Amino acid sequence: ALRHCFVNVTHYKGHIADRAISLVSISDHYKIIYRNIPKSSSSSARHAMKDYLEGEDWRLKHDEMEQLVHEKNYTMISFVREPLNRFYSSYDEAFFR
């Protein structure tokens, strides 16, 4: 089954954003940073940040996130997912796209 999962990375090169910059949701009121990990409930978490915690989406460099955590006492959170479930979900999304 894995032979069907081959991806030509040069074809999708423009689809991947710069890895040095990450999508995060920040709530300045509650001093929380949600670090987005694709295919790990990220859309639901970002909506919860916006709807309940006054969060906004930003693209930040790693150094900027570290500065908020260490110098301004923000708390960084994230969610992870069982690796095979994440892989299959990502494959399904790519296949149907």
C-alpha positions as CSV (number, residue, x, y, z in Angstrom):
1,A,0.0,0.0,0.0
2,L,2.9,2.4,0.7
3,R,4.0,2.3,-2.9
4,H,1.0,4.5,-3.7
5,C,2.2,7.1,-1.3
6,F,5.2,8.4,-3.3
7,V,5.2,12.1,-3.7
8,N,7.3,14.1,-6.1
9,V,8.5,16.8,-3.8
10,T,9.7,19.0,-6.7
11,H,6.1,19.2,-7.9
12,Y,4.8,20.5,-4.5
13,K,7.8,22.7,-3.7
14,G,5.8,25.9,-4.0
15,H,3.1,24.6,-1.7
16,I,5.2,24.5,1.4
17,A,5.8,27.7,3.3
18,D,9.2,28.7,4.6
19,R,9.9,26.3,7.5
20,A,11.7,29.1,9.5
21,I,8.3,30.8,9.9
22,S,5.5,29.1,11.7
23,L,1.7,29.6,11.8
24,V,0.7,30.4,15.4
25,S,-2.4,31.8,17.2
26,I,-1.6,34.3,19.9
27,S,-3.8,35.5,22.7
28,D,-2.2,38.6,24.2
29,H,-4.9,38.8,26.9
30,Y,-4.2,35.3,28.3
31,K,-0.5,35.2,27.2
32,I,-0.9,31.9,25.2
33,I,0.7,30.9,22.0
34,Y,-0.8,28.0,20.1
35,R,1.8,26.4,17.8
36,N,0.1,24.9,14.8
37,I,1.0,21.4,13.7
38,P,-0.8,20.4,10.5
39,K,-3.2,17.5,10.7
40,S,-3.3,17.5,14.5
41,S,-6.6,19.3,15.2
42,S,-5.0,22.6,14.2
43,S,-8.1,24.2,12.6
44,S,-10.2,23.4,15.7
45,A,-7.6,24.7,18.0
46,R,-7.1,27.9,16.0
47,H,-10.9,28.6,16.0
48,A,-11.1,28.0,19.8
49,M,-8.2,30.4,20.3
50,K,-10.1,33.0,18.2
51,D,-13.6,32.4,19.6
52,Y,-12.8,31.9,23.3
53,L,-9.4,33.3,24.0
54,E,-9.2,36.4,21.9
55,G,-6.5,34.9,19.7
56,E,-5.2,36.0,16.3
57,D,-3.3,34.1,13.7
58,W,0.3,35.2,13.0
59,R,3.3,33.9,11.2
60,L,6.3,34.1,13.5
61,K,10.0,33.1,13.4
62,H,11.2,30.7,16.1
63,D,13.2,33.4,17.7
64,E,10.2,35.6,18.1
65,M,8.2,32.8,19.8
66,E,11.1,32.2,22.2
67,Q,11.3,35.9,23.0
68,L,7.5,35.9,23.9
69,V,7.9,32.8,26.1
70,H,11.1,33.7,27.9
71,E,10.9,37.5,28.1
72,K,7.2,38.1,28.3
73,N,6.0,34.9,30.1
74,Y,3.8,33.5,27.4
75,T,2.8,29.9,27.6
76,M,3.2,27.9,24.4
77,I,0.9,25.0,23.7
78,S,0.4,22.5,20.9
79,F,-1.3,19.2,20.1
80,V,0.2,16.1,18.7
81,R,-1.5,13.1,17.0
82,E,-0.7,9.4,16.6
83,P,1.7,9.3,13.7
84,L,-0.1,6.8,11.5
85,N,-3.4,8.5,11.9
86,R,-1.8,11.8,11.0
87,F,-0.1,10.2,7.9
88,Y,-3.3,8.7,6.6
89,S,-5.2,11.9,7.1
90,S,-2.5,13.9,5.3
91,Y,-2.5,11.3,2.5
92,D,-6.3,11.4,2.1
93,E,-6.2,15.2,1.9
94,A,-3.5,15.2,-0.7
95,F,-5.3,12.4,-2.7
96,F,-8.7,14.3,-2.8
97,R,-7.1,17.7,-3.4
